[in-house]
Each structure stands twice: as C-alpha cells, then as structure tokens.
Amino acid sequence: MKKIKIDINKALEIISKEQIYAQAKKVQQCIETLHSGTGKGNDFLGWLSLPSSITEDEIVDIENTAQNLRTSCEVVVVVGIGGSYLGAKAVIDALTGSFEQFSTDKKNPLIVYAGHNIGEDYLYELTSFLKNKKFGIINISKSGTTTEPALAFRILKKELEATLGKAESKKRIIAITDKSRGALCSLAQQEGYKTFVIPDNVGGRFSVLTPVGLLPIAVAGINIRQLIQGAADMEKNTGVEIPFADNIAAIYAATRNELYKSGKKIEILANFHPKFHFVSEWWKQLYGESEGKEHKGIFNASVDFTTDLHSMGQWIQEGERSIFETVISVANPNHKMEVPTDEKDLDGLNFLAGKRVDYVNKMAELGTLLAHVDGGVPNIKIEIPQLNEYHLGQLLYFFEKACAISGYLLEVNPFDQPGVEAYKKNMFALLNKPGFEEESKAIKTKL
Ligand code: PA5
C-alpha cells in the first residue's frame, strides 16, 4: 500500500535541514514520553492505539447500528460541537460526491449537523427542512453537558417525538457519550437509547476513530474498515521504534516547531481540492486546542486553493512574513477529465486541449508553491497518493501523532483545553444559570 509522504525541502530557506535533524533526539524523547505515558495529559492517550486495538465486535456494532439508521432514515442529524462533530464532517465531506446531496438517486442518507452553533435561524431552518422527512439523530457529547448540542438535541428530540411518538423515535436516536457521567449519559439511560461509549482516555479532538467519528461516517456509506486500516498502518509507521528520518509525524513536528522558533507564528494548511475544506477545520481544532496555551503555540489557519488564491493569496504572497504553509497535495484524482478542444478557441485555452484538468491544478499548485517560497513563505508538502478511506485514515492518524509530539516539543499539555471554559463561565453568568449567582453579579458590573 502506498504511503503518505512529507517533503520539507521548500521549508529550508529560513531554517536548515541540520537544524531540523538536530531535533531528532528531543523528538524521540517526546515520542517515548507519549508511548510510556509519562508526560503531561497522560490520562488522555487512548487515541494512540485506537486503530490497532478496535475489535471486530466494536466494528460490527457500529456497522449494524449504521445500517439500521441507513434503512430507516432519509436524513441523519449529527449533533455535536468541536471534536464531537469535526472528525465525522471532515471524513464525510472528503469522501462523499460533491453533488450527491442533490442527486435524485441517493444511495446514502443525507448527513446534516446541529449543536455546533446556537443560531436560532439555523435551528429553525433545520427543523423546517426535517418536517415530513424520515430523520434520525446521533447525539454526541463526551462531557454530556455542553450547551450547544444539548440545546439542539432538546429541540430535535421534541420534533422527532411529535411525529413518531416516544417509542418509535427511540429507535432513531443514538447517544455517544461518557460511560457513566454527564447529563447525556443519564438521559440516554432513562430514555433507553442505543449508546456508544467514548473512552475516558480519549479527548474530543482525538476521537474521530471512536464511534464519535466512525458511526456517522459509516451511516454516510463510507468504508470504516479501510479508514481504520489506513490509521493502523500509520500507527505502525510512526511508532516509537521508527527512526526519526523515517517517521513523517516526527519530521513534521520538528519542522513546524523549528519554523515557529524562527518567528513563523502562523501555519496555513492549504489544499487544492475543495473536499478537504473540513479536513482543515478538523486540523485547526486539533492543533489550535492542543497547542494554543500558556501564551504559546502556532496560530492555525487554512485556505482552499485555487479558490483562496483570489482572496487570501495576496496576503500570503506579500503580507507580514510571519507565516509558513503546509500543503496537502493529492497525487492522483479519483476521476478523469480532460480539457476539450474548442474550434473557435475564443477563450485561448486550446493550448491545454487534451490535458487533464488535474495537470492544470498541479501546475497551479507548483506555481503557487514556488511563488510563496520566493515570497518568504516556507512550505511543507504532505502528499497523499489518492483521496480514499485508506489514505484519509493515514492522514488523520499522522496529524494526531504529529500534534501530540508538537505539543510536547512546546512543553504544553496537548490534551487539555482550559481556555475553552472562559466563554462558558461568562455565558452561564449572563444567562443566570443556577449555580452561577456570584459570577452573574460580578459580570454585570462589567457591562
Ligand atoms: O476537543 C475537545 O475536547 C473539545 O473540542 C470537545 O470536543 C468539545 O468541546 C465538545 O465537548 P463535548 O463532547 O464534551 O460536548
């Protein structure tokens, strides 16, 4: 099976290869710390061995539950926020036909999302859309207490029960949460929903290869076995015994960390295939929540090229030189399309006639890379052989592993997110949530 490759040659203007390789020992220590479970956040390392430790029974349970939803629903609403929905959306968007939702001959239920915002119009429009449709709900919250998904679920549950009645709607609601704690856990137990457990030692943003990601992905008709296989192969290829030079997660972590130390504070993840948009959103959450703490950490941004070459492209080429770019490059597209010949050639494109559209895209990619490097933007290239389940599985695990190593290089705990609490505390105080009386009084003095 082909592997994902990393190319750091175009990142070597500001930092040298020697500098990166000088990090090998430190990186190896970080990997050993991860694998021995002796570092910061060591109670959240379950994700490390998820791909190799998932059992056949667990996979079958997910597949069967997915099949039930696939046969009973036209639409499945995935309720969750942050790590509880981004992994599923990243994979589903990447591996689903761009126009499948508009097809009259649908093979898979439509997957839509809720609980990742508190937009009243969004929820109104969603419930209007669901009227007279056979829909189901996958409600995901590790803590089981997050406001956004809890609010959306309350509304959607009412809608479903209003049409189907309590007993029937139960068959179309799945809860994915902690094994014993949180409001969602007790609600699921009391209502008798089919439940999947998010392991205690797996944090939200590292949970895509648990039922959190796998169930919605399977409902969308995507082969989760190949996804897991890709991740399992990457687990092996980035293991503790793999030498630095052969470990792409180690090289990526060391390179971005050296770039950061040299003053490149912003990493832009770029792609040349629109289906990667939400892979970048997932990546931003993974790295942003893992590294951005103690007033340290690379700021993560993303662009979709060539689309954004006509917007953020200007800034990247000539704005403040505080950025580096990581490009996800796909070696081979899944479909073939050639530029047609045109008799009149009024658009002047006949010089491309007979060429693959992907060839044009690749030249845009290369041209952009060279222009950005010339403009002072170091470039890391991550090449995936083809966009499919197997290689996406590799990519997800690669980014997770590199993220954990990067966090340890930065000497932060990559597995907590204390900063997320600040807005919640203020929101609860402003909403006069019981238990927040003191905070409510205090915050009112600031208004
Ligand atoms: O990565 C994380 O831990 C967070 O982004 C969570 O996934 C997010 O806050 C949602 O939390 P929960 O699943 O507890 O509702």
Boltz pocket constraint, residues with backbone or C-beta under 6 A from the ligand:
constraints:
  - pocket:
      binder: B
      contacts: [[A, 81], [A, 82], [A, 83], [A, 84], [A, 140], [A, 141], [A, 142], [A, 143], [A, 144], [A, 145], [A, 146], [A, 149], [A, 203], [A, 204], [A, 205], [A, 206], [A, 289], [A, 417], [A, 420]]
      max_distance: 6.0
